[in-house]
Amino acid sequence: MQIKFFCPKWGSDNITWDAFCAKVKAAGYDGVETPVPFDASEQQEIITAIKDHGLLLIGQYYQSFEKDFEAHKGSFKKYMEYLAAMQPLLIDSQTGKDYFTAAQNSELFEIAQAVTNETGVTIAHETHRNKALFAAHITKELLVANSDVVITADFSHWCNVSESLLEQQQESLDVATSRTVHIHARVGHAESAQVSDPRATEWSAEVEAHLTWWDAIIDYRLKSGAQLSTITPEFGPAPYMPALPYTKMPVANQWDINVYMMRMLRERYKGIDEENIKNNE
């Protein structure tokens, strides 16, 4: 099994796409994860930069803003079809709302599956606050009820929602592990979806908990015969990143943290890629 690492565009707004992709490639990533605007010229700029620098693309959807379900459903379908038409490696989707019913969120999953069936592009529904999969126990129920749904595992959100490191929710974690196709490697804690800096020793328990969850996902996918696993280190800028009062200066460097996470996880899972290369010789 190969493991590919992706860099989030989130937090790198004040840089051209060509410069961003050059920076991403130089840092050692395999691709980028980004929303793609409907504007044709911006879309072409993104596609050109990614192609010129030999990078892969994960499309990202977060624009689940409409409160009215029918309007929401129409917008969701439009975005899924648009992103899938670009033939990304996969789509990470912040699907639905925590206040929609299970039936409504399931209807959105069905729309996504229809797009996957038509285009061949996998849509991974993210475990994200305020979305359909906002909490571990709710996700378990929805995954059991919707057997085709696969997910982006961002368990940092669940830590925040449950004010815990999920010590009492192993059954939900087990179900989620079996349905994960993509990982957002951000470390959360009981009071926030992002620790200030995962390199700091005061967060060692939180880092170890997340590593245990990610190891379980990689191990499950390896044993199930998956050919590819994808990981996006996704520490974000302020307000995800804690900032000093008044000056609003971030307490750590987002880019440096994500590069650290990418390189640490690449080293951690190096043996898997090396075994894959050996088996294909």
Buried (B, 14 or more C-beta within 10 A) or exposed (E): BBBBBBBBBBBBEEEEBBEBBBBBBEBEBBBBBBBBEEEEEEBEBBBEBBEEBEBBBBBBBBEBEBEEBEEBBEBBBEBBBBBBEBEBBBBBBBBBBBEBEBEBBBBBBEBBBEBBEEBEBBBBBBBBBEBBBBBBBBBBEBBEEBEEBBBBBBBBBBBBBBEBBBEEBEEBBEBBBBBBBBBBBBBBBEEBBBBBBBBEEEBEEBBEBBBEBBEBBBEBBBEEEEEBBBBBBBBBBBEBBBBEEEEEEBEBBBBEBBBBBBBBBBEBBEEBBEEBEEEEE
